[in-house]
Every structure is written in C-alpha cells, then in structure tokens.
Amino acid sequence: MSITAVHVITVSDRVSRGVREDRSGQAARELLEAAGHEVTSSVIPDGADEVESVLRASLAAGHRLLVTTGGTGLSPRDRTPEGTARVLDREVPGLAELLRAEGARHTPFAAISRGLVGIVDSGPGGPGTLVVNLPGSTAGVREGLGVLLPLVDHVLDQISGGDH
C-alpha cells in the first residue's frame, strides 16, 4: 500500500459548534493513519455550500482521497451528497452501493444513507481524487473504511491512468 494524502471532513452542525465530540472523524483518521496514510482533517457545519467549499479547498491542496463523515441522511440539513455532486466529474455507484450493502449487514438504517462515491479528474496525466461520503456514525465509518481501504490503491491507480 502506498502512502496517500487524505483529508477527512466531518460534516455536523453540533460538532462544528463544539456541542458534540467528533467521534466519526476521529475513527476515520485513526483507521486511515493505521493503514499508513497521511491524514489531515476539518470540521464544518451541515450544508451543500460548506461541503463543496471544503472539498474544493482539499482538491486544491492535492489530497488524493477525500472522506466525508456525516450529512448523508434524510434530515433537512443533510446536504453532503448535494455539495459533493457539485465537484465530482464521475460517480462510482458500485462503490456507494457496496458501502450501503455492507452497512445494511449491520443495520437496516444504512439503506437510507444517500452517500455518494466519485472521482474528480485532474486532467490529462493528472492524478485524480477519490471522494467518498460515509455516514456520521463511528460504526458506519468503520464498516465503510473496512470496505474501502483494500480498494484505495487500485482505485487511485486506475483514476491516474494505470493499467487494468
């Protein structure tokens, strides 16, 4: 496994206000660091504009993997997929389906996650970035990264133009 620059984004009104501890973002950071990646993180309030802004800043900073946690449900302020969709060049629905299927093995509530998975192309010869929306629960993050981590190197190689 190669070292990848990863940015974890916790999307939560309560965490951003300091009312709740960032457990899901911390879980993501720990798992990604244990897998050998260089991880930075941020916390933002819910909302599509906020998500789009931090994703664009993370892309500009050169991160190859962007993982959001939170904002994928059905409440009125859950707009992480909408903000994510604005930056994606191509969706990878099979990975999103796989994440939901794994989550559903543990809880039926995983089926209501609207999280997206997709890539942002960096242009000809550019490295490209994988963007993944995970739920805001620590269990959802652990299950999702359990599915995702074995695939990351291959996916990043593919979006960089690697051989099949």
Secondary structure, 3 states (H helix, E strand, C coil): CCCCEEEEEEECHHHHCCCCCCHHHHHHHHHHHHCCCEEEEEEECCCHHHHHHHHHHHHHCCCCEEEEECCCCCCCCCCHHHHHHCCCCEECHHHHHHHHHHHHCCCHHHHHCCCCEEEECCCCCCCCEEEEEECCCHHHHHHHHHHHHHHHHHHHHHHCCCCC
